[in-house]
Amino acid sequence: EDARKPFWSPDSGQIGFFRGTQIWRLEVAGGEPMMVCDLPGGDRGEGGTWDPDNHILFTVGDAKGVMQVPARGGVPVAYMVPDTSLIQDVHDPNLVGDGRGLVYSAHMKGAMFTQLYHYRDGANTLVFDGGEDPIVNTIYYNSGHVLFRKDGPNAGVWAIPYDPDGQQVKGEPSDAR
């Protein structure tokens, strides 16, 4: 009950999820859920992803950025801290391939718009500026596309061709309907 924003372990043997102000994990084969950690500041989770090194990367939807915690449990630590002079909050982190960074959406400070970023090796690369259309549910797909949901007047599921190795957009975004 109260489980939200689920995400898979790399081997698909477990599911991570947020429950209240905590992260939990559950074996797909069955058993009792296991608490991973309490979320910083008693906040609710706003997206998570599980890396091949058995860490859970997550956001709580604020300027703390992306946090990291061992999937077996522990204390969260900073993984990616955004430039808080520009970014108000961070949501929906998702791993790119096998450790080639992560994509996430960010609400910009002092403006009502969202941008989509790729974080790798300490650097943030702008992938797409959503303008006034909120962007959520960012996912990198192995076809070489970043998928995301756009709300507002241009609502829908969108795809943008992206090369994570070269950190370059390879075309225009298109409505994936």
N, C-alpha and C positions, 0 to 999 in steps of 0.2 A: 504494500500500500504506500501511497505517496511517492512511488518511484517515478523518476522523470529523466529525460535526456540520456537514454541508454547508449552504450558504445561497446564494441567487441574487443576482446583480446586478440592479438595477432594470429593465434592459432584457432580462433573461433570457439575455444573450449570454455570461455568465461564471458560474462557480460558485466560491465561496470555500469553503475548508475548513481544518480544523486537521490538521496532520501533526506528531506528536511535540510539540515545544515551539515550533512556528512556525505562522503563517498563510500559506496558499498560495492562488492563484487559477488558474483554468484556463479558456481559451476553449472554449465549447461546440462550436464549429466544428472544433476540433482544435488540435494543437500541444503544446508542452511546458508543464508546470505552472511557474508563476513564484512565487518566494517573496516575500511581502509584508513580513513582519517576524518577528523573534524575539519570543516572548511574555515579558512581564516576569517576572522571578524564575525563569525556566525552567519555568514552570507549563504545564499542558495547558489548552487552550481549553474553555470550558463554554458555548458558544453565541455566535453571531454574526449580524449583519444588515448589509445594505449600503444606505447612504442615497443619495438622488438627487444629492447633491453629490459622489459618488464617494469616500466614506469608509466604512470598515468599522468598525462598533461591535461590541465583543466583551467577554466576561468570561472570567476565568480561575478563577472559582468561589471568590473570596475577598473580603475586605473592601475591595479596591482599587476595587470597583464596576465601572462600564462604562468601557472604554478606547476610544480612537478612533485610527485610523491611515489615511492616504491609501491607497486601493486600489492605486495605482501603486507603493507601498512607502514606508517611512519608519520613524520612531520613534514608538511609541504614546505618547499623552498622555491624561490623565484627561478624561473626558466627564461622568460623573456619579459623585460620591463619596457613598456612603451615610452615614447617621448611624451610626457604628460603636458608639455606646453602645446601639443597639437591634438593628442588623443584623450578623450574623456573616459572611454571604457572599451573593453575587448570581449568578444564573444566567439563561440563556435570554432575552437581550434580543431584542425584535422591534419593528420600526418600526410606528407607527400611521399608516396612510394615507400621505400625501405630506408628511411632516415634521411631523406633529402630536404629536411625542413618541415615546416607546417604552414598551412594557410589559415587565416582567421579574418573575421570582420571587426571593424572598429568604428565607433561613433566618434566624430570629430568634435573637438571642444568649440563651443560658441557657435555651432552651426547645426542644422538639422539634416545631416546627411551621413552616409556610411561609406567607408572605403574598404576594399578587399586587399589584404597584404599576404606576401609570402615571406616567412622568416627563415633564414638559413645562415649559419656561421656568423651569428652576431649582427646580421644586417637585415633590414626590412625593405622589401621591394614592393612598390605599389603595383597591383595587378589590375585593379579596376576601381574607378570612382563612380559610385552609385548615384551621385547627385542627391536629390531629395528623396530618392526611393530607398528605403531601408533594405539592407542586405543581411540575410541570415542563412544558417544551415550550410556553411561552406564545406565542400568536399572535393578533394583531388581524386580524379578518376584516372586509372592507368592508360586510358586512351590518349592522355596528354591534355586533358581538359580540367578546368576548375568549374564545378557545378555550384550554383547558389540559388537561393530563393530571393526574389525581389518582391517587395510589397509596394503599395502605392499605385499610381496610375499605370505603371508598366509591370504590374504584378505577373508573376509566373516563375517557372524554373528556367534558369538561364545557364548557358555554357560558354566558356571562353577558352580558346586554345592557348595552352601555356607550356613552355619548356622550363621545368624547374632546374635543370642543370645549367642552362644559360641564363636563367632568371629573366625570361623574355616572353611577353605576350606575342602570340603568333597569328593573330587575326582578330576580327571583331566579335564581340559577344553576340550570341543568338538565342532567341527564345526556344527552349528545348521541347515545347509542346508538340 
